[in-house]
């Protein structure tokens, strides 16, 4: 299989589709933003690392916009969805991808506040993204919601306790919501 060169559009299958990608400024999110843009999409790079998001949006041009968001805060996720609709006219793809490793250590030593922050970033943010994207997509009559999970979401012992618990939650939430939204 031939590899793509930077900016090359393979199929145009995402032509004029609008995506919000949380955690879009680095890692899997950045790679997804680059690929979606190459496939013709318009992307909101929703990330707490706003400098990186702005830099990436500047590099990618008019089809990319940065939006600073702490995904652990529901109102900020809602604003990111609203921004996509006002900036690009719709929301076709919601990629709930932001994440952190979370509190590391023996269960008897994990700080409760750190645990809750990790759950908010890794799991509650996915709920917020699904909720607010679904409101737009149901009204539009279409859309796709993608949630990043992990092997840790189906098998214990592969990461910190909070990461494993949250990713199990992402898998369960995704399956449950799929029965409602299809």
VMD Tcl script that builds the backbone (N, CA, C; Angstrom):
set m [mol new atoms 546]
animate dup $m
set s [atomselect $m all]
$s set {name element resname resid chain x y z} {
  {N N UNK 1 A 0.846 -1.178 0.000}
  {CA C UNK 1 A 0.000 0.000 0.000}
  {C C UNK 1 A 0.891 1.241 0.000}
  {N N UNK 2 A 0.566 2.200 -0.837}
  {CA C UNK 2 A 1.327 3.449 -0.906}
  {C C UNK 2 A 1.026 4.319 0.301}
  {N N UNK 3 A 2.041 4.992 0.788}
  {CA C UNK 3 A 1.816 5.914 1.897}
  {C C UNK 3 A 1.440 7.286 1.344}
  {N N UNK 4 A 0.741 8.040 2.178}
  {CA C UNK 4 A 0.298 9.376 1.781}
  {C C UNK 4 A 1.395 10.394 2.013}
  {N N UNK 5 A 1.454 11.368 1.154}
  {CA C UNK 5 A 2.317 12.512 1.410}
  {C C UNK 5 A 1.495 13.551 2.154}
  {N N UNK 6 A 2.180 14.443 2.848}
  {CA C UNK 6 A 1.508 15.479 3.635}
  {C C UNK 6 A 0.502 16.239 2.777}
  {N N UNK 7 A -0.742 16.319 3.252}
  {CA C UNK 7 A -1.765 17.090 2.568}
  {C C UNK 7 A -2.458 16.378 1.422}
  {N N UNK 8 A -2.032 15.170 1.090}
  {CA C UNK 8 A -2.640 14.445 -0.020}
  {C C UNK 8 A -4.008 13.906 0.396}
  {N N UNK 9 A -5.003 14.087 -0.446}
  {CA C UNK 9 A -6.349 13.593 -0.188}
  {C C UNK 9 A -6.553 12.305 -0.966}
  {N N UNK 10 A -6.837 11.244 -0.259}
  {CA C UNK 10 A -6.984 9.944 -0.901}
  {C C UNK 10 A -8.312 9.836 -1.627}
  {N N UNK 11 A -9.388 10.086 -0.916}
  {CA C UNK 11 A -10.697 9.809 -1.486}
  {C C UNK 11 A -11.661 10.974 -1.415}
  {N N UNK 12 A -11.356 11.947 -0.603}
  {CA C UNK 12 A -12.308 13.032 -0.393}
  {C C UNK 12 A -13.517 12.582 0.401}
  {N N UNK 13 A -13.416 11.418 1.044}
  {CA C UNK 13 A -14.583 10.871 1.744}
  {C C UNK 13 A -15.048 11.740 2.902}
  {N N UNK 14 A -14.198 12.652 3.355}
  {CA C UNK 14 A -14.602 13.572 4.420}
  {C C UNK 14 A -14.780 14.994 3.900}
  {N N UNK 15 A -14.886 15.132 2.603}
  {CA C UNK 15 A -15.027 16.442 1.974}
  {C C UNK 15 A -16.164 17.227 2.616}
  {N N UNK 16 A -15.816 18.404 3.146}
  {CA C UNK 16 A -16.753 19.331 3.783}
  {C C UNK 16 A -17.424 18.795 5.040}
  {N N UNK 17 A -16.947 17.692 5.579}
  {CA C UNK 17 A -17.438 17.219 6.877}
  {C C UNK 17 A -16.751 18.047 7.952}
  {N N UNK 18 A -17.458 18.287 9.043}
  {CA C UNK 18 A -16.921 19.084 10.139}
  {C C UNK 18 A -16.694 18.174 11.338}
  {N N UNK 19 A -15.480 18.233 11.879}
  {CA C UNK 19 A -15.113 17.387 13.010}
  {C C UNK 19 A -14.602 18.215 14.176}
  {N N UNK 20 A -14.989 17.809 15.376}
  {CA C UNK 20 A -14.361 18.297 16.600}
  {C C UNK 20 A -13.508 17.145 17.104}
  {N N UNK 21 A -12.232 17.425 17.343}
  {CA C UNK 21 A -11.313 16.402 17.826}
  {C C UNK 21 A -10.716 16.889 19.135}
  {N N UNK 22 A -11.159 16.284 20.250}
  {CA C UNK 22 A -10.585 16.668 21.536}
  {C C UNK 22 A -9.211 16.020 21.676}
  {N N UNK 23 A -8.319 16.740 22.323}
  {CA C UNK 23 A -6.940 16.262 22.388}
  {C C UNK 23 A -6.285 16.295 21.022}
  {N N UNK 24 A -6.743 17.215 20.179}
  {CA C UNK 24 A -6.315 17.263 18.787}
  {C C UNK 24 A -4.973 17.913 18.521}
  {N N UNK 25 A -4.327 18.439 19.549}
  {CA C UNK 25 A -3.073 19.163 19.335}
  {C C UNK 25 A -1.836 18.274 19.361}
  {N N UNK 26 A -1.981 17.033 19.807}
  {CA C UNK 26 A -0.816 16.147 19.885}
  {C C UNK 26 A -1.252 14.684 19.825}
  {N N UNK 27 A -0.289 13.814 19.615}
  {CA C UNK 27 A -0.528 12.375 19.656}
  {C C UNK 27 A -1.534 11.885 18.633}
  {N N UNK 28 A -2.387 10.963 19.055}
  {CA C UNK 28 A -3.412 10.389 18.183}
  {C C UNK 28 A -4.312 11.485 17.626}
  {N N UNK 29 A -4.656 12.451 18.456}
  {CA C UNK 29 A -5.512 13.545 18.012}
  {C C UNK 29 A -4.901 14.343 16.885}
  {N N UNK 30 A -3.630 14.695 17.026}
  {CA C UNK 30 A -2.955 15.448 15.963}
  {C C UNK 30 A -2.909 14.634 14.676}
  {N N UNK 31 A -2.575 13.369 14.785}
  {CA C UNK 31 A -2.546 12.512 13.598}
  {C C UNK 31 A -3.902 12.433 12.926}
  {N N UNK 32 A -4.954 12.389 13.742}
  {CA C UNK 32 A -6.314 12.341 13.200}
  {C C UNK 32 A -6.672 13.648 12.514}
  {N N UNK 33 A -6.341 14.771 13.141}
  {CA C UNK 33 A -6.593 16.076 12.517}
  {C C UNK 33 A -5.920 16.134 11.152}
  {N N UNK 34 A -4.656 15.764 11.098}
  {CA C UNK 34 A -3.920 15.809 9.827}
  {C C UNK 34 A -4.575 14.913 8.777}
  {N N UNK 35 A -4.978 13.727 9.157}
  {CA C UNK 35 A -5.600 12.805 8.202}
  {C C UNK 35 A -6.968 13.320 7.756}
  {N N UNK 36 A -7.770 13.791 8.703}
  {CA C UNK 36 A -9.092 14.308 8.349}
  {C C UNK 36 A -8.979 15.488 7.388}
  {N N UNK 37 A -8.057 16.402 7.651}
  {CA C UNK 37 A -7.844 17.540 6.748}
  {C C UNK 37 A -7.432 17.030 5.372}
  {N N UNK 38 A -6.541 16.050 5.326}
  {CA C UNK 38 A -6.099 15.473 4.051}
  {C C UNK 38 A -7.254 14.831 3.298}
  {N N UNK 39 A -8.253 14.354 4.037}
  {CA C UNK 39 A -9.431 13.730 3.428}
  {C C UNK 39 A -10.533 14.748 3.124}
  {N N UNK 40 A -10.263 16.040 3.357}
  {CA C UNK 40 A -11.207 17.082 2.978}
  {C C UNK 40 A -12.062 17.649 4.092}
  {N N UNK 41 A -11.849 17.210 5.334}
  {CA C UNK 41 A -12.666 17.691 6.454}
  {C C UNK 41 A -12.229 19.074 6.922}
  {N N UNK 42 A -13.110 19.678 7.693}
  {CA C UNK 42 A -12.824 20.903 8.435}
  {C C UNK 42 A -12.776 20.492 9.904}
  {N N UNK 43 A -11.723 20.884 10.606}
  {CA C UNK 43 A -11.506 20.385 11.965}
  {C C UNK 43 A -11.395 21.485 13.002}
  {N N UNK 44 A -12.050 21.259 14.127}
  {CA C UNK 44 A -11.828 22.058 15.319}
  {C C UNK 44 A -10.875 21.257 16.195}
  {N N UNK 45 A -9.709 21.834 16.429}
  {CA C UNK 45 A -8.686 21.213 17.271}
  {C C UNK 45 A -8.973 21.669 18.694}
  {N N UNK 46 A -9.706 20.852 19.434}
  {CA C UNK 46 A -10.152 21.201 20.780}
  {C C UNK 46 A -9.165 20.621 21.787}
  {N N UNK 47 A -8.421 21.489 22.455}
  {CA C UNK 47 A -7.350 20.997 23.319}
  {C C UNK 47 A -7.039 22.004 24.410}
  {N N UNK 48 A -6.631 21.528 25.552}
  {CA C UNK 48 A -6.204 22.400 26.645}
  {C C UNK 48 A -4.835 23.010 26.348}
  {N N UNK 49 A -4.077 22.356 25.472}
  {CA C UNK 49 A -2.767 22.861 25.033}
  {C C UNK 49 A -2.992 23.838 23.877}
  {N N UNK 50 A -3.505 25.012 24.203}
  {CA C UNK 50 A -3.942 25.943 23.171}
  {C C UNK 50 A -2.821 26.410 22.256}
  {N N UNK 51 A -1.624 26.613 22.787}
  {CA C UNK 51 A -0.510 27.042 21.932}
  {C C UNK 51 A -0.235 26.015 20.837}
  {N N UNK 52 A -0.225 24.740 21.211}
  {CA C UNK 52 A -0.009 23.682 20.212}
  {C C UNK 52 A -1.164 23.621 19.217}
  {N N UNK 53 A -2.391 23.781 19.719}
  {CA C UNK 53 A -3.563 23.751 18.839}
  {C C UNK 53 A -3.525 24.904 17.842}
  {N N UNK 54 A -3.181 26.102 18.320}
  {CA C UNK 54 A -3.083 27.278 17.444}
  {C C UNK 54 A -1.995 27.086 16.391}
  {N N UNK 55 A -0.862 26.553 16.809}
  {CA C UNK 55 A 0.245 26.311 15.881}
  {C C UNK 55 A -0.166 25.316 14.793}
  {N N UNK 56 A -0.826 24.244 15.191}
  {CA C UNK 56 A -1.275 23.236 14.227}
  {C C UNK 56 A -2.322 23.815 13.282}
  {N N UNK 57 A -3.276 24.557 13.818}
  {CA C UNK 57 A -4.301 25.176 12.971}
  {C C UNK 57 A -3.667 26.132 11.972}
  {N N UNK 58 A -2.693 26.914 12.419}
  {CA C UNK 58 A -1.994 27.828 11.516}
  {C C UNK 58 A -1.281 27.096 10.397}
  {N N UNK 59 A -0.676 25.985 10.734}
  {CA C UNK 59 A 0.024 25.172 9.736}
  {C C UNK 59 A -0.944 24.564 8.718}
  {N N UNK 60 A -2.126 24.139 9.183}
  {CA C UNK 60 A -3.059 23.414 8.315}
  {C C UNK 60 A -3.976 24.318 7.500}
  {N N UNK 61 A -4.097 25.585 7.878}
  {CA C UNK 61 A -4.849 26.523 7.060}
  {C C UNK 61 A -6.304 26.692 7.440}
  {N N UNK 62 A -7.069 27.202 6.487}
  {CA C UNK 62 A -8.438 27.651 6.758}
  {C C UNK 62 A -9.402 26.551 7.171}
  {N N UNK 63 A -9.086 25.312 6.918}
  {CA C UNK 63 A -9.979 24.217 7.305}
  {C C UNK 63 A -9.728 23.715 8.718}
  {N N UNK 64 A -8.864 24.393 9.456}
  {CA C UNK 64 A -8.577 24.014 10.841}
  {C C UNK 64 A -8.683 25.231 11.743}
  {N N UNK 65 A -9.330 25.045 12.882}
  {CA C UNK 65 A -9.437 26.101 13.891}
  {C C UNK 65 A -9.126 25.507 15.253}
  {N N UNK 66 A -8.438 26.278 16.071}
  {CA C UNK 66 A -8.126 25.849 17.432}
  {C C UNK 66 A -9.200 26.350 18.383}
  {N N UNK 67 A -9.477 25.543 19.398}
  {CA C UNK 67 A -10.417 25.945 20.443}
  {C C UNK 67 A -9.877 25.421 21.768}
  {N N UNK 68 A -9.592 26.323 22.689}
  {CA C UNK 68 A -9.049 25.931 23.991}
  {C C UNK 68 A -10.168 25.362 24.863}
  {N N UNK 69 A -9.973 24.139 25.340}
  {CA C UNK 69 A -11.009 23.475 26.125}
  {C C UNK 69 A -10.388 22.577 27.187}
  {N N UNK 70 A -10.955 22.647 28.378}
  {CA C UNK 70 A -10.671 21.662 29.423}
  {C C UNK 70 A -11.839 20.691 29.364}
  {N N UNK 71 A -11.607 19.509 28.813}
  {CA C UNK 71 A -12.695 18.557 28.570}
  {C C UNK 71 A -13.343 18.049 29.850}
  {N N UNK 72 A -12.724 18.301 30.989}
  {CA C UNK 72 A -13.313 17.909 32.267}
  {C C UNK 72 A -14.450 18.839 32.678}
  {N N UNK 73 A -14.619 19.925 31.938}
  {CA C UNK 73 A -15.667 20.912 32.223}
  {C C UNK 73 A -16.744 20.839 31.146}
  {N N UNK 74 A -17.938 20.412 31.522}
  {CA C UNK 74 A -19.010 20.209 30.542}
  {C C UNK 74 A -19.305 21.453 29.719}
  {N N UNK 75 A -19.362 22.614 30.348}
  {CA C UNK 75 A -19.696 23.826 29.596}
  {C C UNK 75 A -18.657 24.118 28.514}
  {N N UNK 76 A -17.398 23.779 28.772}
  {CA C UNK 76 A -16.362 24.019 27.770}
  {C C UNK 76 A -16.492 23.057 26.588}
  {N N UNK 77 A -16.872 21.823 26.851}
  {CA C UNK 77 A -17.103 20.869 25.756}
  {C C UNK 77 A -18.303 21.326 24.932}
  {N N UNK 78 A -19.359 21.762 25.603}
  {CA C UNK 78 A -20.536 22.291 24.907}
  {C C UNK 78 A -20.152 23.477 24.024}
  {N N UNK 79 A -19.306 24.367 24.534}
  {CA C UNK 79 A -18.862 25.526 23.754}
  {C C UNK 79 A -18.036 25.108 22.540}
  {N N UNK 80 A -17.238 24.062 22.664}
  {CA C UNK 80 A -16.454 23.570 21.523}
  {C C UNK 80 A -17.375 23.078 20.413}
  {N N UNK 81 A -18.446 22.387 20.787}
  {CA C UNK 81 A -19.426 21.921 19.799}
  {C C UNK 81 A -20.114 23.118 19.147}
  {N N UNK 82 A -20.538 24.075 19.945}
  {CA C UNK 82 A -21.183 25.277 19.402}
  {C C UNK 82 A -20.233 26.044 18.480}
  {N N UNK 83 A -18.951 26.099 18.854}
  {CA C UNK 83 A -17.952 26.771 18.028}
  {C C UNK 83 A -17.855 26.110 16.657}
  {N N UNK 84 A -17.833 24.797 16.615}
  {CA C UNK 84 A -17.750 24.079 15.333}
  {C C UNK 84 A -18.920 24.440 14.436}
  {N N UNK 85 A -20.107 24.462 15.010}
  {CA C UNK 85 A -21.308 24.778 14.233}
  {C C UNK 85 A -21.263 26.224 13.749}
  {N N UNK 86 A -20.849 27.156 14.603}
  {CA C UNK 86 A -20.810 28.560 14.172}
  {C C UNK 86 A -19.672 28.815 13.187}
  {N N UNK 87 A -18.542 28.137 13.368}
  {CA C UNK 87 A -17.375 28.347 12.511}
  {C C UNK 87 A -17.537 27.689 11.143}
  {N N UNK 88 A -18.088 26.471 11.129}
  {CA C UNK 88 A -18.126 25.687 9.894}
  {C C UNK 88 A -19.529 25.273 9.441}
  {N N UNK 89 A -20.567 25.563 10.231}
  {CA C UNK 89 A -21.936 25.345 9.783}
  {C C UNK 89 A -22.603 24.050 10.189}
  {N N UNK 90 A -21.866 23.102 10.730}
  {CA C UNK 90 A -22.470 21.837 11.146}
  {C C UNK 90 A -21.494 21.099 12.057}
  {N N UNK 91 A -21.885 19.914 12.481}
  {CA C UNK 91 A -20.988 18.998 13.182}
  {C C UNK 91 A -21.303 17.601 12.675}
  {N N UNK 92 A -20.359 17.019 11.969}
  {CA C UNK 92 A -20.557 15.695 11.388}
  {C C UNK 92 A -19.827 14.594 12.145}
  {N N UNK 93 A -18.720 14.958 12.796}
  {CA C UNK 93 A -17.897 13.972 13.491}
  {C C UNK 93 A -17.462 14.552 14.832}
  {N N UNK 94 A -17.705 13.803 15.894}
  {CA C UNK 94 A -17.202 14.157 17.220}
  {C C UNK 94 A -16.241 13.060 17.630}
  {N N UNK 95 A -14.972 13.409 17.785}
  {CA C UNK 95 A -13.961 12.438 18.201}
  {C C UNK 95 A -13.517 12.782 19.617}
  {N N UNK 96 A -14.034 12.039 20.584}
  {CA C UNK 96 A -13.692 12.213 21.993}
  {C C UNK 96 A -12.393 11.461 22.257}
  {N N UNK 97 A -11.304 12.192 22.212}
  {CA C UNK 97 A -9.985 11.584 22.202}
  {C C UNK 97 A -9.061 12.077 23.311}
  {N N UNK 98 A -9.376 13.185 23.949}
  {CA C UNK 98 A -8.478 13.746 24.963}
  {C C UNK 98 A -8.247 12.746 26.085}
  {N N UNK 99 A -7.043 12.743 26.606}
  {CA C UNK 99 A -6.762 11.815 27.689}
  {C C UNK 99 A -5.505 12.161 28.456}
  {N N UNK 100 A -5.403 11.550 29.612}
  {CA C UNK 100 A -4.219 11.632 30.459}
  {C C UNK 100 A -3.980 10.239 31.021}
  {N N UNK 101 A -2.800 9.997 31.521}
  {CA C UNK 101 A -2.505 8.699 32.118}
  {C C UNK 101 A -3.210 8.544 33.459}
  {N N UNK 102 A -3.271 9.600 34.220}
  {CA C UNK 102 A -3.946 9.552 35.508}
  {C C UNK 102 A -3.017 9.213 36.656}
  {N N UNK 103 A -3.588 9.176 37.840}
  {CA C UNK 103 A -2.831 8.896 39.061}
  {C C UNK 103 A -2.205 7.513 39.003}
  {N N UNK 104 A -0.916 7.454 39.313}
  {CA C UNK 104 A -0.169 6.204 39.267}
  {C C UNK 104 A 0.234 5.816 40.682}
  {N N UNK 105 A 0.158 4.535 40.986}
  {CA C UNK 105 A 0.626 4.053 42.280}
  {C C UNK 105 A -0.297 3.003 42.847}
  {N N UNK 106 A 0.068 2.481 44.000}
  {CA C UNK 106 A -0.787 1.495 44.656}
  {C C UNK 106 A -2.134 2.124 45.020}
  {N N UNK 107 A -3.187 1.357 44.952}
  {CA C UNK 107 A -4.537 1.866 45.209}
  {C C UNK 107 A -4.627 2.533 46.581}
  {N N UNK 108 A -3.900 2.031 47.557}
  {CA C UNK 108 A -3.956 2.584 48.915}
  {C C UNK 108 A -3.298 3.958 49.028}
  {N N UNK 109 A -2.605 4.380 47.984}
  {CA C UNK 109 A -1.896 5.658 48.040}
  {C C UNK 109 A -2.395 6.690 47.028}
  {N N UNK 110 A -3.405 6.344 46.238}
  {CA C UNK 110 A -3.899 7.270 45.213}
  {C C UNK 110 A -4.745 8.361 45.864}
  {N N UNK 111 A -4.455 9.592 45.512}
  {CA C UNK 111 A -5.167 10.758 46.010}
  {C C UNK 111 A -6.566 10.829 45.396}
  {N N UNK 112 A -7.566 11.059 46.225}
  {CA C UNK 112 A -8.950 11.117 45.754}
  {C C UNK 112 A -9.203 12.224 44.749}
  {N N UNK 113 A -8.617 13.394 44.959}
  {CA C UNK 113 A -8.805 14.495 44.014}
  {C C UNK 113 A -8.180 14.174 42.662}
  {N N UNK 114 A -6.998 13.564 42.689}
  {CA C UNK 114 A -6.349 13.147 41.444}
  {C C UNK 114 A -7.163 12.093 40.713}
  {N N UNK 115 A -7.747 11.177 41.478}
  {CA C UNK 115 A -8.616 10.145 40.902}
  {C C UNK 115 A -9.796 10.802 40.182}
  {N N UNK 116 A -10.471 11.718 40.864}
  {CA C UNK 116 A -11.650 12.357 40.273}
  {C C UNK 116 A -11.295 13.182 39.040}
  {N N UNK 117 A -10.183 13.895 39.086}
  {CA C UNK 117 A -9.745 14.669 37.911}
  {C C UNK 117 A -9.506 13.728 36.733}
  {N N UNK 118 A -8.862 12.605 36.987}
  {CA C UNK 118 A -8.599 11.635 35.924}
  {C C UNK 118 A -9.895 11.083 35.349}
  {N N UNK 119 A -10.844 10.738 36.205}
  {CA C UNK 119 A -12.143 10.238 35.737}
  {C C UNK 119 A -12.840 11.304 34.895}
  {N N UNK 120 A -12.757 12.558 35.325}
  {CA C UNK 120 A -13.386 13.636 34.558}
  {C C UNK 120 A -12.770 13.786 33.171}
  {N N UNK 121 A -11.442 13.735 33.085}
  {CA C UNK 121 A -10.774 13.886 31.785}
  {C C UNK 121 A -10.990 12.659 30.907}
  {N N UNK 122 A -10.897 11.480 31.483}
  {CA C UNK 122 A -10.924 10.243 30.692}
  {C C UNK 122 A -12.324 9.717 30.392}
  {N N UNK 123 A -13.283 9.957 31.279}
  {CA C UNK 123 A -14.620 9.372 31.107}
  {C C UNK 123 A -15.728 10.419 31.031}
  {N N UNK 124 A -15.788 11.316 32.000}
  {CA C UNK 124 A -16.863 12.320 31.975}
  {C C UNK 124 A -16.808 13.141 30.701}
  {N N UNK 125 A -15.607 13.441 30.221}
  {CA C UNK 125 A -15.466 14.219 28.987}
  {C C UNK 125 A -16.099 13.515 27.799}
  {N N UNK 126 A -16.019 12.201 27.778}
  {CA C UNK 126 A -16.631 11.428 26.687}
  {C C UNK 126 A -18.151 11.569 26.762}
  {N N UNK 127 A -18.701 11.464 27.963}
  {CA C UNK 127 A -20.133 11.693 28.150}
  {C C UNK 127 A -20.524 13.087 27.663}
  {N N UNK 128 A -19.760 14.110 28.054}
  {CA C UNK 128 A -20.077 15.477 27.635}
  {C C UNK 128 A -20.025 15.611 26.114}
  {N N UNK 129 A -19.011 15.041 25.511}
  {CA C UNK 129 A -18.878 15.111 24.056}
  {C C UNK 129 A -20.024 14.424 23.342}
  {N N UNK 130 A -20.374 13.231 23.810}
  {CA C UNK 130 A -21.496 12.502 23.209}
  {C C UNK 130 A -22.782 13.307 23.365}
  {N N UNK 131 A -23.051 13.763 24.572}
  {CA C UNK 131 A -24.287 14.493 24.872}
  {C C UNK 131 A -24.470 15.706 23.967}
  {N N UNK 132 A -23.452 16.542 23.891}
  {CA C UNK 132 A -23.611 17.792 23.147}
  {C C UNK 132 A -23.517 17.584 21.636}
  {N N UNK 133 A -22.721 16.631 21.198}
  {CA C UNK 133 A -22.694 16.307 19.767}
  {C C UNK 133 A -24.016 15.683 19.341}
  {N N UNK 134 A -24.558 14.802 20.164}
  {CA C UNK 134 A -25.822 14.140 19.820}
  {C C UNK 134 A -26.947 15.152 19.634}
  {N N UNK 135 A -26.976 16.179 20.451}
  {CA C UNK 135 A -28.020 17.202 20.307}
  {C C UNK 135 A -27.987 17.825 18.912}
  {N N UNK 136 A -26.790 18.114 18.425}
  {CA C UNK 136 A -26.647 18.700 17.089}
  {C C UNK 136 A -26.948 17.661 16.018}
  {N N UNK 137 A -26.392 16.481 16.169}
  {CA C UNK 137 A -26.504 15.446 15.140}
  {C C UNK 137 A -27.919 14.907 15.001}
  {N N UNK 138 A -28.631 14.788 16.096}
  {CA C UNK 138 A -30.031 14.347 16.028}
  {C C UNK 138 A -30.840 15.364 15.239}
  {N N UNK 139 A -30.617 16.640 15.509}
  {CA C UNK 139 A -31.327 17.700 14.785}
  {C C UNK 139 A -30.970 17.686 13.296}
  {N N UNK 140 A -29.700 17.430 12.976}
  {CA C UNK 140 A -29.244 17.357 11.576}
  {C C UNK 140 A -29.716 16.093 10.876}
  {N N UNK 141 A -29.946 15.036 11.651}
  {CA C UNK 141 A -30.327 13.752 11.081}
  {C C UNK 141 A -29.150 12.860 10.727}
  {N N UNK 142 A -27.937 13.259 11.123}
  {CA C UNK 142 A -26.771 12.416 10.836}
  {C C UNK 142 A -25.576 12.865 11.658}
  {N N UNK 143 A -24.582 11.994 11.707}
  {CA C UNK 143 A -23.332 12.301 12.386}
  {C C UNK 143 A -22.683 11.042 12.913}
  {N N UNK 144 A -21.411 11.166 13.235}
  {CA C UNK 144 A -20.643 10.044 13.778}
  {C C UNK 144 A -19.930 10.488 15.044}
  {N N UNK 145 A -19.986 9.638 16.059}
  {CA C UNK 145 A -19.296 9.904 17.314}
  {C C UNK 145 A -18.286 8.784 17.523}
  {N N UNK 146 A -17.033 9.183 17.740}
  {CA C UNK 146 A -15.931 8.244 17.929}
  {C C UNK 146 A -15.331 8.502 19.306}
  {N N UNK 147 A -15.108 7.442 20.063}
  {CA C UNK 147 A -14.538 7.567 21.399}
  {C C UNK 147 A -13.263 6.740 21.498}
  {N N UNK 148 A -12.183 7.356 21.948}
  {CA C UNK 148 A -10.939 6.616 22.145}
  {C C UNK 148 A -11.013 5.843 23.454}
  {N N UNK 149 A -10.830 4.539 23.348}
  {CA C UNK 149 A -10.733 3.690 24.539}
  {C C UNK 149 A -9.310 3.137 24.569}
  {N N UNK 150 A -9.157 1.910 24.959}
  {CA C UNK 150 A -7.833 1.312 25.099}
  {C C UNK 150 A -8.010 -0.172 25.368}
  {N N UNK 151 A -6.970 -0.929 25.132}
  {CA C UNK 151 A -6.992 -2.329 25.547}
  {C C UNK 151 A -7.248 -2.404 27.049}
  {N N UNK 152 A -6.806 -1.378 27.782}
  {CA C UNK 152 A -7.060 -1.317 29.224}
  {C C UNK 152 A -8.552 -1.235 29.529}
  {N N UNK 153 A -9.359 -0.911 28.524}
  {CA C UNK 153 A -10.800 -0.854 28.701}
  {C C UNK 153 A -11.476 -2.210 28.663}
  {N N UNK 154 A -10.730 -3.231 28.329}
  {CA C UNK 154 A -11.299 -4.585 28.290}
  {C C UNK 154 A -10.430 -5.597 29.031}
  {N N UNK 155 A -9.302 -5.119 29.536}
  {CA C UNK 155 A -8.383 -6.029 30.222}
  {C C UNK 155 A -7.644 -5.269 31.322}
  {N N UNK 156 A -7.671 -5.799 32.513}
  {CA C UNK 156 A -7.016 -5.149 33.651}
  {C C UNK 156 A -5.510 -5.384 33.636}
  {N N UNK 157 A -4.806 -4.553 34.383}
  {CA C UNK 157 A -3.378 -4.731 34.571}
  {C C UNK 157 A -2.499 -4.097 33.518}
  {N N UNK 158 A -3.087 -3.322 32.609}
  {CA C UNK 158 A -2.316 -2.729 31.519}
  {C C UNK 158 A -2.000 -1.257 31.735}
  {N N UNK 159 A -2.481 -0.698 32.810}
  {CA C UNK 159 A -2.235 0.711 33.086}
  {C C UNK 159 A -2.608 1.030 34.516}
  {N N UNK 160 A -2.481 2.296 34.902}
  {CA C UNK 160 A -2.872 2.700 36.250}
  {C C UNK 160 A -4.347 2.369 36.517}
  {N N UNK 161 A -4.683 2.177 37.777}
  {CA C UNK 161 A -6.047 1.788 38.157}
  {C C UNK 161 A -7.101 2.740 37.599}
  {N N UNK 162 A -6.886 4.036 37.737}
  {CA C UNK 162 A -7.885 5.003 37.293}
  {C C UNK 162 A -8.027 4.978 35.774}
  {N N UNK 163 A -6.934 4.815 35.064}
  {CA C UNK 163 A -6.978 4.745 33.600}
  {C C UNK 163 A -7.780 3.522 33.168}
  {N N UNK 164 A -7.502 2.385 33.797}
  {CA C UNK 164 A -8.209 1.146 33.478}
  {C C UNK 164 A -9.702 1.287 33.776}
  {N N UNK 165 A -10.031 1.820 34.935}
  {CA C UNK 165 A -11.438 1.996 35.306}
  {C C UNK 165 A -12.153 2.925 34.329}
  {N N UNK 166 A -11.518 4.037 34.000}
  {CA C UNK 166 A -12.136 5.006 33.090}
  {C C UNK 166 A -12.322 4.423 31.697}
  {N N UNK 167 A -11.333 3.712 31.195}
  {CA C UNK 167 A -11.437 3.151 29.846}
  {C C UNK 167 A -12.467 2.028 29.794}
  {N N UNK 168 A -12.632 1.265 30.880}
  {CA C UNK 168 A -13.756 0.325 30.948}
  {C C UNK 168 A -15.070 1.106 30.823}
  {N N UNK 169 A -15.133 2.243 31.499}
  {CA C UNK 169 A -16.320 3.091 31.426}
  {C C UNK 169 A -16.579 3.616 30.032}
  {N N UNK 170 A -15.529 4.004 29.315}
  {CA C UNK 170 A -15.686 4.496 27.938}
  {C C UNK 170 A -16.253 3.394 27.046}
  {N N UNK 171 A -15.745 2.183 27.199}
  {CA C UNK 171 A -16.255 1.059 26.399}
  {C C UNK 171 A -17.728 0.831 26.712}
  {N N UNK 172 A -18.084 0.777 27.985}
  {CA C UNK 172 A -19.474 0.554 28.371}
  {C C UNK 172 A -20.393 1.673 27.919}
  {N N UNK 173 A -19.968 2.916 28.092}
  {CA C UNK 173 A -20.768 4.063 27.661}
  {C C UNK 173 A -20.974 4.038 26.154}
  {N N UNK 174 A -19.923 3.746 25.415}
  {CA C UNK 174 A -20.025 3.694 23.949}
  {C C UNK 174 A -21.030 2.638 23.508}
  {N N UNK 175 A -20.967 1.470 24.120}
  {CA C UNK 175 A -21.898 0.400 23.768}
  {C C UNK 175 A -23.325 0.772 24.138}
  {N N UNK 176 A -23.498 1.348 25.310}
  {CA C UNK 176 A -24.829 1.723 25.769}
  {C C UNK 176 A -25.451 2.799 24.885}
  {N N UNK 177 A -24.677 3.834 24.581}
  {CA C UNK 177 A -25.185 4.930 23.753}
  {C C UNK 177 A -25.465 4.451 22.328}
  {N N UNK 178 A -24.669 3.514 21.839}
  {CA C UNK 178 A -24.903 2.984 20.488}
  {C C UNK 178 A -26.275 2.332 20.380}
  {N N UNK 179 A -26.767 1.738 21.462}
  {CA C UNK 179 A -28.107 1.137 21.408}
  {C C UNK 179 A -29.189 2.206 21.325}
  {N N UNK 180 A -28.893 3.400 21.830}
  {CA C UNK 180 A -29.851 4.501 21.746}
  {C C UNK 180 A -29.757 5.249 20.420}
  {N N UNK 181 A -28.542 5.604 20.033}
  {CA C UNK 181 A -28.361 6.465 18.864}
  {C C UNK 181 A -28.161 5.700 17.561}
  {N N UNK 182 A -27.787 4.432 17.669}
  {CA C UNK 182 A -27.587 3.611 16.469}
  {C C UNK 182 A -26.209 3.678 15.908}
}
mol reanalyze $m
mol bondsrecalc $m
mol representation Tube
mol addrep $m
